[in-house]
Amino acid sequence: MKFRNKTVAHVIDVRSRLEFFFGHVPGAVCIPVQRVGHAALAERGIARDAGILVYCASGSRSAVAASALKSAGFTRVVDGGGMAEVRKHLRAEG
């Protein structure tokens, strides 16, 4: 997938599970911002060099999550901001 010309392999919704239940970007997985980190991503087999897009409702939590992931050694993290922006700019490749 591409988000604003950046290749991403994983899309992570960092909102609450309840918010995720009521709607999310297709293909996204829910990892609430409080749980984002190496352990939560390792459980899902996400490598530190994988392209990762994080988003939330408005962009506040995604910024926190992106910073936490970068501090944990993830090198290709993209902060997508709010869900509306991600829906607008996320494209399947091909």
N, C-alpha and C positions, 0 to 999 in steps of 0.2 A: 504494500500500500504506500501511497505518497500523501504527505501532508505538507502543503506549501513547498513542493519540490524536494522534500526530505523523505528518504525511504524509511519506513517503520515496519517492523515485524509484529509488534505487540501494541495493543491499545488498552490502556488501563484507566478505568473510571474510578476516581478516588473519592467519590461521594459515598454516602451511607448505603447500606444494602437496600434499605427501603426506597431511597431515591432511585437506585439502580432498577429495582423491581418495577417502578412506575414508568420507566423509559430510559433507554441508553442507546449508544451508537452500536449498530450491528457489528458483531465480532469482538466487542470489548469485554473485558473481565473486570469484576469489581474487587478492588483491594482498597478499602477505606484508608484515607490519608493517615490515620493513626497506626496502621499496620504496614504501610509502605516501607520497604527496606530490603536488605539482601535476603533475609530468611524467607519473606513472603514471596519474593520473585524466584528464589532458588527452588522452593516447593513446586513451582510451576515450570521449572526447567528453563528459566529465562537467564541467558548468559549476560555477563557484565558488558559485553561488546555488542549486544543486540540493539537494534533500533527500537526505542520505546517512546510512545506518545502517551502523555498523561493529560487528563482533563477532568473538570468538575462542573459545577453549575455556572460559576461566574469568572473563575480564574484564580481566586484566592488560594483555595486548597491545592490546585494543580501546581502553583508556584512553590508552595511548601513541599509538596511531594517531589517535584523535579529537583529541588535543592537537596533534599534528603537522599535521593537516588544518586545524584552526582557526588555527594559526600561519601556515599557507600561504595564508590568506585565504578558506577555505571557511566560509560563514556558517551553514549549516543542517546541522550534523553532530550525529548522535545516537549516543551510546555505548550500544550494546545490551547490553554485557557478554558473558556466556557464551552459547554456542549454545543451551543448554536454555531460557534466558530468552527468547531471540529466537524460538525455535520456539513457545513458549507465548503470546507476545504479538503476533506479526506477523500481520496480517490483510490479505487482499485487500479493496480497497474495492468497494462495490457490493452 
